[in-house]
Amino acid sequence: MSVKKYAFADLVRIEQLRAIESAKAEQLSYAGIRDMPGSVNGDFNYRQFVNRLTFRAQQLIRENALEDALRQPGKQFIRARWICWTLAAVLGGLAAGQAVSESSTLNIYWLLAVLLGFNSISLLLWVSGMTLNLQSLSSGIVAQFASWWPYRHKKEPDVQSLASHAWWESCLTGTVGKWRVSVLTHQFWLVYLTAGLILLIMIMMAKQYNFIWGTTILPDSALPQLTQMLGKPLEVLGLKIPDDPQTVASRVGTGKQDAETRTAWAVFLIGALLVYGIFPRLLLLSFSWIMQRWAESRFKLDLYLPYYIELRQRLMAREVKAEVIDADPQAGIKPAEVTRPPEHVAIPANAHAIGVELDDSTDWPEPVTCRLNIIDQDSHEQAITMIKSLSVPLLLGVAAHRLPDRGIQRTIKELADSSHAKPWLILLNKPSASVTSAREFAWFRLAEACGIPAEHVITR
C-alpha cells in the first residue's frame, strides 16, 4: 500500500465509520481487514496512519455495502443548497415585485432599502460573527438546523443517521463548518440580489417608470446628499448618475420626469445594487470558498479518541525483532573442568585493593583497605586510570554471594587487561549471606575466563 496525499473527503468517511463502528460494531463484517499487516516503519507517522485508515475504510465500506449510507449526507446538503437558492430567487423576486407599485412611479430609496437593507443586516451579522468568533452569527440558522437534523433518530440511531451525524460534525462545525456555511450564506444573498436585479431590469424594459423620493422627518437635503455620496463609486466606474437638479426635481409631487432623468435614476439603481450588493457578496463568496478549502486542508483527526488509539495500536504496532546485543561467548559450550584454587592463599603484601560493585555490608580482611569501589561509569574510568599507574599488586574484591554475570565479568576483564601484572581476585563474604560451592565454582570459572590464574584467587 503506497503512501499518498489524503483528501478531506477521506477523513470525513473515516469519521463516519468511527461513528458507525462505535455504535454498530457488532453488525459489521471485518473479514476483509482481519489480517492487515502491522506497520513496516518503527516510528509513528500521521500521514501513514491516515493512509492505513483510508485503506481500512475502503475495505469496510466495500465489504458492508456502506457506500450509499455514507454518500447520503452530502447529497442531502446539495439538495438543501438548491432549495436555499430557489428560495432566495423567489424572495428576491417578491421583494422587487412588492417594492414596485402598480403606478408608474418607483420610490428609489424604498426599493434600495428593500433589496439592500436585509442584505446589509445579514452582512453586518456575518462580519460580527467572524470577528468575534461567534458560531451562531457566522453560521446562521442553516447551520443550526443542520446540526439538529441528524438527532431526529437520537433514541435508536441507525447506520444512516450515524453517518449523517458524523458528516454534519465534520463539515458543518468548527472552522470547516464556519466557512462552508459562510459560502452558503453568501450564495443565498447573491441569488436574492441577482433575482431582484433581473426582475427590475425586465420590468423597466417593459414599462416606463418615473423615479421619486420623499421623506417625512429628514431634512430636504439629506437624500440628495446621500445620492451624491452613493453615486461617487458609480461615477468612477463610468456610470452617469442624477445630478443635483435632477435629484431635486424627482421629489414626490414635483411633476413628470424627462427621459434623461429616468435613465440616470435607472442607472443609479442598477449600479447601486451591483456595487453595494452583488460585488461585495461575490468577493466574500470567493474569500469564504478559499478559506473553506484552506480549513479542509488543515483538518486533522482527533487521534486521542479511544477509537483511534485502539486502531493505532493495531495498525501501527512496531514489529520488534529480538536480537542478543551482549552474547555469552560460552553459550553452547560445555563447561570445562575448573581448577580449584589452593587453600589459604596469602594476600600479597602492599596490594592495592579495588572493589567491584560492593555494598557497605561486605567485609574486607583486616589488613586490607579498599581504595576505590566501582559502582558507575565514572568510578570505572577512575579505576582504569589508577591501575595503569600501579607498581604494586592489584587486588580485586567481589561479593562471593552474588551470581557473577557477564557485566561483572566484562568489568573484571577490563581491569585485568589494564594491569601490568596478573591481578588477584578475592571472594568477600557477607555476614547475612551464605555462599554455596556452586557459586564459588562460578567465580572460579569467571577468574579463569578473565585470565586470572587459580593461585591468584583468594577465598575467605
C-alpha positions as CSV (number, residue, x, y, z in Angstrom):
1,M,0.0,0.0,0.0
2,S,1.6,3.2,-1.2
3,V,1.7,6.4,0.8
4,K,-0.5,9.1,-0.9
5,K,-1.9,12.5,-0.1
6,Y,-5.2,12.2,1.7
7,A,-8.2,14.3,0.9
8,F,-10.7,15.9,3.2
9,A,-13.4,13.6,1.9
10,D,-11.3,10.6,3.0
11,L,-11.1,12.0,6.6
12,V,-14.9,12.6,6.6
13,R,-15.5,9.0,5.6
14,I,-13.2,7.8,8.3
15,E,-15.1,9.9,10.9
16,Q,-18.4,8.4,9.6
17,L,-17.0,4.9,10.0
18,R,-15.9,5.8,13.5
19,A,-19.5,6.8,14.4
20,I,-20.9,3.7,12.9
21,E,-18.4,1.3,14.5
22,S,-18.7,2.9,17.9
23,A,-22.4,2.1,18.0
24,K,-22.9,-0.7,15.5
25,A,-19.7,-2.6,15.5
26,E,-21.4,-6.0,16.1
27,Q,-23.4,-5.6,12.9
28,L,-20.3,-5.1,10.6
29,S,-18.2,-7.7,8.9
30,Y,-14.4,-7.4,9.4
31,A,-13.3,-10.5,7.4
32,G,-11.5,-8.4,4.7
33,I,-9.3,-6.4,7.2
34,R,-8.8,-9.0,9.9
35,D,-5.3,-9.8,8.7
36,M,-4.0,-6.3,7.9
37,P,-0.2,-6.3,8.5
38,G,1.4,-4.1,11.0
39,S,3.5,-1.0,10.2
40,V,6.7,-1.5,8.3
41,N,8.1,1.7,9.9
42,G,9.1,1.7,13.5
43,D,8.2,5.3,14.1
44,F,4.6,6.7,14.2
45,N,3.7,8.8,11.2
46,Y,0.4,10.7,11.0
47,R,0.2,10.6,7.2
48,Q,1.0,6.9,7.0
49,F,-1.6,6.2,9.7
50,V,-4.3,8.1,7.8
51,N,-3.4,6.2,4.7
52,R,-3.8,3.0,6.5
53,L,-7.1,4.2,8.0
54,T,-8.3,5.2,4.5
55,F,-7.4,1.7,3.1
56,R,-9.2,0.1,6.0
57,A,-12.2,2.3,5.5
58,Q,-12.4,1.4,1.8
59,Q,-12.3,-2.3,2.7
60,L,-15.0,-1.9,5.3
61,I,-17.3,0.2,3.1
62,R,-17.0,-2.3,0.2
63,E,-17.5,-5.4,2.4
64,N,-20.5,-4.0,4.3
65,A,-22.1,-2.0,1.4
66,L,-22.0,1.3,3.2
67,E,-21.3,3.5,0.2
68,D,-24.9,4.8,-0.2
69,A,-25.3,5.5,3.5
70,L,-22.0,7.5,3.6
71,R,-22.8,9.5,0.5
72,Q,-26.4,10.3,1.5
73,P,-25.5,13.3,3.9
74,G,-23.5,15.0,1.1
75,K,-26.4,14.6,-1.3
76,Q,-28.8,15.9,1.3
77,F,-26.6,19.0,1.7
78,I,-26.5,19.6,-2.1
79,R,-30.3,19.2,-2.2
80,A,-30.7,21.7,0.7
81,R,-28.4,24.1,-1.1
82,W,-30.6,24.0,-4.2
83,I,-33.6,24.6,-2.0
84,C,-31.9,27.6,-0.5
85,W,-31.0,29.0,-3.9
86,T,-34.6,28.6,-5.1
87,L,-36.0,30.2,-2.0
88,A,-33.5,33.1,-2.4
89,A,-34.6,33.6,-6.0
90,V,-38.3,33.6,-5.1
91,L,-37.7,36.0,-2.2
92,G,-35.6,38.4,-4.3
93,G,-38.2,38.4,-7.0
94,L,-41.0,39.0,-4.5
95,A,-39.1,41.8,-2.8
96,A,-38.5,43.6,-6.1
97,G,-42.1,43.0,-7.2
98,Q,-43.6,44.3,-4.0
99,A,-41.4,47.4,-4.0
100,V,-42.6,48.3,-7.5
101,S,-46.1,49.8,-7.1
102,E,-48.9,49.4,-9.6
103,S,-48.5,53.1,-10.6
104,S,-45.9,54.4,-13.0
105,T,-43.6,55.7,-10.2
106,L,-40.9,54.0,-8.3
107,N,-39.7,55.2,-4.9
108,I,-36.0,54.8,-5.4
109,Y,-34.8,54.7,-1.8
110,W,-37.6,52.4,-0.7
111,L,-36.6,50.0,-3.4
112,L,-33.0,50.1,-2.3
113,A,-34.0,49.6,1.3
114,V,-36.0,46.5,0.4
115,L,-33.3,44.9,-1.7
116,L,-30.2,46.0,0.1
117,G,-31.5,46.5,3.7
118,F,-31.8,42.9,4.7
119,N,-28.7,42.0,2.8
120,S,-26.7,44.7,4.7
121,I,-28.1,43.5,8.1
122,S,-27.1,39.9,7.2
123,L,-23.7,41.1,6.1
124,L,-23.1,43.0,9.4
125,L,-24.1,40.0,11.4
126,W,-21.8,37.8,9.5
127,V,-18.8,40.2,9.9
128,S,-19.6,40.5,13.6
129,G,-19.7,36.7,14.0
130,M,-16.5,36.2,12.1
131,T,-14.7,39.0,14.0
132,L,-15.9,37.8,17.4
133,N,-15.8,34.1,16.5
134,L,-19.5,33.6,17.3
135,Q,-20.6,30.4,15.7
136,S,-24.3,31.3,15.8
137,L,-23.8,34.6,13.9
138,S,-21.2,33.4,11.4
139,S,-23.0,30.1,10.6
140,G,-26.6,31.3,10.8
141,I,-29.9,29.4,11.1
142,V,-29.0,27.0,8.3
143,A,-26.1,25.5,10.3
144,Q,-28.2,25.3,13.5
145,F,-30.9,23.4,11.6
146,A,-28.3,21.1,10.0
147,S,-26.7,20.3,13.4
148,W,-30.1,19.4,14.8
149,W,-31.3,17.3,11.8
150,P,-29.3,14.1,12.4
151,Y,-30.6,13.8,16.0
152,R,-34.1,13.0,14.8
153,H,-33.2,9.3,15.4
154,K,-31.5,10.1,18.7
155,K,-33.1,7.3,20.8
156,E,-32.1,4.5,18.5
157,P,-29.8,5.7,15.7
158,D,-29.4,3.6,12.6
159,V,-26.4,3.5,10.3
160,Q,-27.8,6.3,8.1
161,S,-28.4,8.7,11.0
162,L,-24.9,7.9,12.4
163,A,-23.3,8.6,9.1
164,S,-25.3,11.8,8.8
165,H,-24.3,13.0,12.2
166,A,-20.6,12.4,11.6
167,W,-20.8,14.2,8.3
168,W,-22.5,17.3,9.9
169,E,-19.9,17.3,12.7
170,S,-17.0,17.2,10.3
171,C,-18.4,19.5,7.6
172,L,-20.7,22.0,9.3
173,T,-19.0,22.6,12.7
174,G,-15.6,24.0,13.7
175,T,-13.5,26.0,11.2
176,V,-14.6,24.0,8.2
177,G,-18.2,24.3,9.0
178,K,-17.9,28.1,9.7
179,W,-16.5,28.7,6.2
180,R,-18.8,26.2,4.4
181,V,-21.9,27.8,5.8
182,S,-20.4,31.2,5.0
183,V,-20.2,30.1,1.4
184,L,-23.8,29.0,1.5
185,T,-24.9,32.3,3.1
186,H,-23.2,34.4,0.5
187,Q,-24.6,32.3,-2.2
188,F,-28.1,32.8,-0.8
189,W,-27.9,36.6,-0.7
190,L,-26.1,36.7,-4.1
191,V,-29.0,34.8,-5.7
192,Y,-31.5,37.0,-3.8
193,L,-29.9,40.2,-5.2
194,T,-29.4,38.8,-8.6
195,A,-33.0,37.7,-8.9
196,G,-34.3,41.1,-7.7
197,L,-32.0,42.9,-10.1
198,I,-33.0,40.8,-13.1
199,L,-36.7,41.3,-12.3
200,L,-36.2,45.1,-12.0
201,I,-34.4,45.2,-15.4
202,M,-37.2,43.2,-17.0
203,I,-39.9,45.4,-15.5
204,M,-38.1,48.6,-16.5
205,M,-37.6,47.3,-20.0
206,A,-41.3,46.6,-20.4
207,K,-42.7,49.7,-18.7
208,Q,-41.8,53.3,-18.2
209,Y,-41.4,54.5,-14.6
210,N,-40.7,57.8,-13.0
211,F,-38.3,57.7,-10.1
212,I,-39.2,59.6,-7.0
213,W,-38.1,60.0,-3.4
214,G,-39.6,61.5,-0.3
215,T,-39.0,61.9,3.4
216,T,-41.0,62.8,6.5
217,I,-38.6,63.6,9.2
218,L,-35.2,64.0,7.4
219,P,-34.1,67.4,6.0
220,D,-34.8,68.0,2.3
221,S,-31.1,68.0,1.6
222,A,-30.4,64.6,3.3
223,L,-31.4,62.2,0.4
224,P,-29.9,64.3,-2.3
225,Q,-26.6,64.3,-0.4
226,L,-26.9,60.6,0.1
227,T,-27.5,60.2,-3.6
228,Q,-24.3,62.0,-4.4
229,M,-22.3,60.1,-1.8
230,L,-23.6,56.7,-3.0
231,G,-23.0,57.7,-6.6
232,K,-19.3,58.5,-6.3
233,P,-18.2,54.9,-6.8
234,L,-20.6,54.6,-9.7
235,E,-19.1,57.6,-11.4
236,V,-15.6,56.0,-11.0
237,L,-16.9,53.1,-13.0
238,G,-18.1,55.5,-15.7
239,L,-21.9,55.4,-14.9
240,K,-23.9,58.5,-15.1
241,I,-26.0,59.3,-12.0
242,P,-28.6,62.0,-11.4
243,D,-27.1,65.4,-10.8
244,D,-28.4,67.9,-8.1
245,P,-31.1,69.5,-10.3
246,Q,-32.4,66.1,-11.4
247,T,-32.4,64.8,-7.8
248,V,-34.3,67.9,-6.6
249,A,-36.8,67.6,-9.5
250,S,-37.5,64.0,-8.5
251,R,-39.0,64.7,-5.2
252,V,-42.6,63.5,-4.7
253,G,-45.1,65.9,-6.2
254,T,-42.8,67.8,-8.4
255,G,-44.3,66.5,-11.7
256,K,-43.2,64.4,-14.6
257,Q,-39.6,63.5,-15.5
258,D,-37.8,63.6,-18.8
259,A,-36.1,60.6,-20.4
260,E,-32.6,61.7,-19.3
261,T,-33.6,61.9,-15.6
262,R,-35.3,58.5,-15.8
263,T,-32.3,56.9,-17.4
264,A,-30.0,58.4,-14.8
265,W,-32.1,57.0,-12.0
266,A,-32.3,53.6,-13.6
267,V,-28.5,53.5,-14.0
268,F,-28.1,54.7,-10.4
269,L,-30.5,51.9,-9.2
270,I,-28.7,49.1,-11.1
271,G,-25.3,50.4,-10.2
272,A,-26.1,50.7,-6.5
273,L,-27.3,47.1,-6.5
274,L,-24.2,45.9,-8.2
275,V,-21.6,48.0,-6.2
276,Y,-23.2,47.8,-2.8
277,G,-24.9,44.4,-3.0
278,I,-23.7,41.9,-5.7
279,F,-20.0,42.8,-5.9
280,P,-19.3,42.6,-2.1
281,R,-21.1,39.3,-1.9
282,L,-19.0,37.9,-4.8
283,L,-15.8,39.0,-3.1
284,L,-16.9,37.5,0.2
285,L,-18.1,34.3,-1.5
286,S,-14.7,33.9,-3.2
287,F,-12.8,34.6,0.1
288,S,-15.0,32.1,2.0
289,W,-14.6,29.4,-0.6
290,I,-10.8,29.8,-0.4
291,M,-10.9,29.7,3.4
292,Q,-13.1,26.6,3.3
293,R,-10.5,24.8,1.1
294,W,-7.7,26.0,3.4
295,A,-9.6,24.8,6.5
296,E,-10.3,21.4,4.9
297,S,-6.6,21.0,4.0
298,R,-5.7,21.6,7.7
299,F,-8.4,19.3,9.1
300,K,-7.0,16.5,11.2
301,L,-8.4,13.6,13.0
302,D,-8.5,13.6,16.8
303,L,-6.1,10.7,17.4
304,Y,-6.6,10.9,21.2
305,L,-10.1,9.4,20.9
306,P,-10.2,5.8,22.2
307,Y,-11.3,4.6,18.8
308,Y,-8.1,5.9,17.1
309,I,-5.9,4.9,20.0
310,E,-7.0,1.3,19.6
311,L,-6.6,1.3,15.8
312,R,-3.2,2.9,16.2
313,Q,-2.1,0.1,18.4
314,R,-3.3,-2.5,15.8
315,L,-2.4,-0.8,12.6
316,M,0.9,0.9,13.6
317,A,2.3,-1.6,16.0
318,R,6.0,-1.9,15.8
319,E,7.4,-5.2,14.5
320,V,10.1,-5.9,17.1
321,K,13.0,-8.1,16.0
322,A,14.7,-9.6,19.1
323,E,18.4,-9.9,19.0
324,V,21.2,-10.5,21.5
325,I,23.4,-7.5,21.9
326,D,25.7,-9.0,24.6
327,A,26.1,-12.6,23.6
328,D,27.6,-15.1,26.0
329,P,30.9,-16.3,24.4
330,Q,30.5,-19.6,26.3
331,A,26.9,-20.2,25.1
332,G,26.5,-23.7,23.8
333,I,30.0,-24.8,25.0
334,K,30.1,-27.5,27.6
335,P,31.8,-26.0,30.8
336,A,35.4,-27.3,31.2
337,E,36.7,-28.5,34.5
338,V,37.7,-25.6,36.7
339,T,40.9,-25.8,38.7
340,R,40.1,-25.1,42.3
341,P,42.5,-22.6,43.9
342,P,44.7,-23.8,46.7
343,E,43.7,-23.4,50.3
344,H,44.8,-20.5,52.4
345,V,46.3,-18.3,49.6
346,A,48.0,-15.4,51.2
347,I,47.1,-11.8,50.4
348,P,50.1,-10.2,48.6
349,A,51.8,-7.5,50.6
350,N,51.2,-3.9,49.7
351,A,48.4,-4.9,47.4
352,H,46.2,-2.0,46.0
353,A,42.6,-3.1,46.8
354,I,39.7,-2.2,44.5
355,G,36.1,-3.3,45.0
356,V,33.7,-4.3,42.2
357,E,30.1,-3.3,42.9
358,L,30.3,-4.0,46.6
359,D,27.8,-2.8,49.2
360,D,28.6,-1.4,52.6
361,S,28.0,-4.7,54.5
362,T,30.7,-6.6,52.6
363,D,33.7,-7.3,54.9
364,W,37.3,-6.9,53.8
365,P,40.1,-8.8,55.6
366,E,41.7,-6.9,58.5
367,P,45.0,-5.7,56.9
368,V,43.4,-4.7,53.6
369,T,41.9,-1.2,52.9
370,C,39.7,-0.7,49.9
371,R,40.9,2.3,47.9
372,L,38.0,2.5,45.4
373,N,34.7,0.8,44.8
374,I,33.5,0.6,41.2
375,I,29.7,1.5,41.2
376,D,29.3,3.5,38.0
377,Q,31.0,4.6,34.8
378,D,32.9,7.4,36.4
379,S,34.4,5.2,39.1
380,H,35.1,2.5,36.5
381,E,37.2,5.0,34.4
382,Q,38.9,6.3,37.6
383,A,39.9,2.7,38.4
384,I,41.3,2.1,34.9
385,T,43.4,5.2,35.2
386,M,44.6,4.2,38.7
387,I,45.5,0.6,37.7
388,K,47.6,1.7,34.7
389,S,49.9,3.7,37.1
390,L,50.2,1.0,39.8
391,S,53.6,-0.6,40.6
392,V,52.2,-2.8,43.3
393,P,49.9,-5.9,43.1
394,L,46.3,-5.3,42.2
395,L,43.7,-7.0,44.4
396,L,40.1,-7.0,43.1
397,G,37.4,-7.7,45.7
398,V,34.0,-9.2,44.7
399,A,30.9,-10.3,46.7
400,A,31.0,-14.1,46.8
401,H,27.3,-14.4,47.5
402,R,26.4,-12.7,44.2
403,L,26.0,-14.5,40.9
404,P,28.8,-13.5,38.6
405,D,27.0,-12.2,35.5
406,R,28.5,-11.1,32.2
407,G,28.5,-7.5,33.2
408,I,30.8,-8.2,36.2
409,Q,32.9,-10.5,34.1
410,R,33.4,-7.7,31.5
411,T,34.4,-5.2,34.2
412,I,37.0,-7.6,35.8
413,K,38.4,-8.5,32.3
414,E,38.9,-4.8,31.5
415,L,40.6,-4.2,34.9
416,A,42.8,-7.2,34.5
417,D,43.8,-6.2,31.0
418,S,44.8,-2.7,32.3
419,S,47.1,-4.2,34.9
420,H,50.8,-4.6,34.2
421,A,50.8,-7.9,36.2
422,K,48.4,-10.6,36.9
423,P,45.8,-9.3,39.3
424,W,44.5,-11.1,42.4
425,L,40.8,-11.8,43.0
426,I,39.4,-12.1,46.5
427,L,35.9,-13.5,47.2
428,L,34.5,-11.5,50.1
429,N,31.8,-12.8,52.3
430,K,28.7,-11.1,53.7
431,P,27.6,-12.0,57.2
432,S,24.0,-12.4,56.3
433,A,24.5,-14.4,53.1
434,S,25.9,-17.9,52.7
435,V,28.0,-19.0,49.7
436,T,27.3,-22.4,48.2
437,S,30.1,-24.4,46.5
438,A,28.3,-24.0,43.1
439,R,28.5,-20.2,43.5
440,E,32.2,-20.4,44.4
441,F,32.9,-22.5,41.3
442,A,31.1,-19.9,39.2
443,W,33.6,-17.3,40.5
444,F,36.5,-19.7,39.8
445,R,35.2,-20.1,36.2
446,L,35.0,-16.3,35.9
447,A,38.6,-15.8,37.1
448,E,39.8,-18.3,34.6
449,A,37.8,-16.6,31.7
450,C,39.4,-13.3,32.7
451,G,43.0,-14.7,32.7
452,I,43.4,-14.7,36.5
453,P,45.3,-17.9,37.5
454,A,43.8,-20.2,40.2
455,E,46.7,-19.4,42.6
456,H,45.6,-15.8,42.5
457,V,42.1,-16.4,43.7
458,I,41.7,-15.9,47.4
459,T,38.6,-17.3,49.3
460,R,37.6,-16.4,52.8
